[in-house]
Amino acid sequence: GYEVRFYRVSDLVDTLERVWKEGKLQQFRNKFKKVDLIILDELCEALHNSSYGKLIIM
């Protein structure tokens, strides 16, 4: 009975960048209003493979 979303972190980041550039970030955010749980897969891999992630870890 729960509303769940599953994302690979790299795909979610790509989607966020795309909707931000298109000016549709608010519409994308609205999709999560009734979501109870968001599962983020491969977070450690995404952080390890990006320069941004290396800044967070340090």
HULINCOR-V593774 format. One record per helix or strand. SS is the DSSP state (H for helix, E for strand). FROM is the first residue (numbers start at 1). TO is the last residue. Records with the same first field share a line. If there is no record, write none. Layout:
SS=FROM-TO + FROM-TO
This chain:
E=4-8 + 37-41
H=9-21 + 25-30 + 43-48 + 51-57
